[in-house]
Amino acid sequence: MDEIKSKPKFCPFINDNYEECYCNDLKSQNIETVIYYCGQNYKLCNIYKHICQKKKKEEKGCESCEQS
C-alpha cells in the first residue's frame, strides 16, 4: 500500500525550544502570530528560515528544512 505523505501541520522546530521562536514567548499580544507562523505557514516565518539557514551551515544540511 502506498504511504500517504501529508504536509506537516506545525513547524518542525516547535518542540526544539529555540529562544527566538514566537511559541517560546506566548502572550496574548502574539497569539495570532504563533498560530499563523507555528502552524501550517511556518515556511513563511523568518525565524524558521533563519534556523534552517543556520542548521544547513553548521550541520551541512537540515533534515527538517529539506523535508518542508
TITORFI-185568 format. One record per residue: residue in one letter; x, y, z of N, C-alpha, C, O, CB in turn. Coordinates in pm, whole numbers, plus 50000, padded with zeros to 5 digits. Glycine has a CB too. Example, Ala and Ser with C-alpha at 12.3 -4.5 7.8 and 13.67 -1.06 7.14 Angstrom:
% TITORFI-185568
A513194943150780512304955050780513204967050780514244966850846511314955350905/S512854977550708513674989450714512905000350787513415011450804514084994050572/
//
This chain:
% TITORFI-185568
M500844988250000500005000050000500895012550000501895013150071499045000050122/D500515022249920501275034749914501115042650043500025043550100500825043149794/E502215048250087502195056550207501715070550171502195076450073503595057050274/I500795075750247500285089150222501205099050292501395098450414498815090650272/K501765108050217502645118150273501855131050287501425136950188503905120250186/S501675135250408500925147550430501875158550474502935156050531499825145450535/K501475170350447502225182250485502185183750638501115182350698501655194950414/P503335186550701503295188450847502335199750884502215209650812504715191650901/K501665198150996500685208151038501295218651129500685229051156499545201451109/F502505215951176503185225351264504635226751221505185218151151503095220751412/C505255237451264506665239551238507465227951296507215223751409507145253151298/P508415222551221509195211251271510075214951392510595206151460510075205651160/F510245227851418511075232251530510255236051653510805241251750511915243951488/I508965233651650508075238351757508455232751894508225239251996506635234751724/N509025220851899509395214652026510875216152060511345210452158509035200152023/D511605223551980513055224451998513525235652089514725237052112513695226151865/N512615243552141512955254152238513955264452187514855268452261513495248052362/Y513815268852064514655279652015514195292552081513015296052077514595280751859/E515115299452140514795311552217514055321952134513165328752185516055317552274/E514425323252008513845333651925512465330351869511805339051812514775336551811/C512005317951885510715313851830509535320851898509545323452019510555298751843/Y508535323751818507325330051869506655321551977506115326952074506335332651756/C506675308451961505975299652055506625299452193505995295052290505915285552000/N507845304152205508515304652335508165317152413508515318352530510005303852318/D507495326452351507105338852417505595340752402505115350752348507885351252357/L504875330852451503425330652433502735340752524502685339052646502885316652459/K502225351152461501485361652531500225364552450500135360852333502355374752549/S499275370952511498045374052438498325383052318497585382652219497035380752531/Q499385391052324499715400252214500215392852089500115398151978500755410252259/N500765380952106501315374251988500665360751956501235352751882502785372152008/I499485358152011498785345551983498515343751834498725332851780497455345152061/E498065354251767497795353151623499055349751545499025341751451497195366151570/T500165355751584501435353151518501865338751538502305332151445502525362751570/V501725333851660502085319851691501225310351609501745300951549501905316951843/I499935312551607499025303751531499395303951382499405293551317497555308151551/Y499675315751330499975317151188501325310751153501395302151065499985331951148/Y502395314851221503735310451184504145296951240504975290051179504725320551227/C503615292851352503995279851409503095268751356503345256951381503915280351563/G502055272551284501175262851220501625260251077502815259751048499725267851222/Q500675258650989500975254750851501745265150771502265262050664499705251650780/N501815277350819502525287850745503975289550789504595299850764501795301050761/Y504515279450854505875280750910506925283550804507945289750835506245268150985/K506725279350681507715282050575507835296950544508825301250486507345274450448/L506835304750583506865319150561507545326650675507815338550664505445324450542/C507815319650784508355325750905509855328750889510635319950853508125316451026/N510225341050917511645344850907512495337551009513675334850984511805359950926/I511935334351125512685326951226512955312751177514075307751192511905326651361/Y511965306351119512145293051060513235293250953514125284750951510805287951000/K513165303050866514155304250759515555306150816516525300350767513805315850666/H515665314450919516945317050983517515304351047518705301351034516805328251088/I516665296851116517115284451180517575274451075518605267951092515985278451267/C516825273150966517205264050858518555267950799519425259450777516135263950748/Q518715280650774519965285650717521135282650811522195278250768519875300850689/K520925285150939521965282751040522285267851050523465264151056521505288151178/K521265259251053521475244951063522185239450939523035230550949520145237751084/K521835244650823522475239950700523965243050701524775234950655521815246450577/K524345254650753525755258350762526485249750863527585244850836525895273150798/E525885247950980526525240651090526565225651065527575219151095525815243451220/E525515220151012525375205651001525495200550857525305188650832524065201451058/K525805209250766525875205450624524555199550577524545189950500527015195550600/G523475205150622522145200650583521235200350703521685199350817522205186950517/C519965201050677518975200750784517795192350736517085196350644518515215250825/E517605180950798516525172050758515165178550766514335176750676516545159650842/S514915186150871513615192850887513385202950776512265204050726513535199851023/C514415210150737514275220350635514125214250496513385219350412515475229750637/E514825203250473514775196950341513445189950317513015188650202515905186950326/Q512785185350423511505178550409510385188350382509375184850322511205170350532/S510565200450428509465210150416509525217850287508675226350263509495219850532/
//
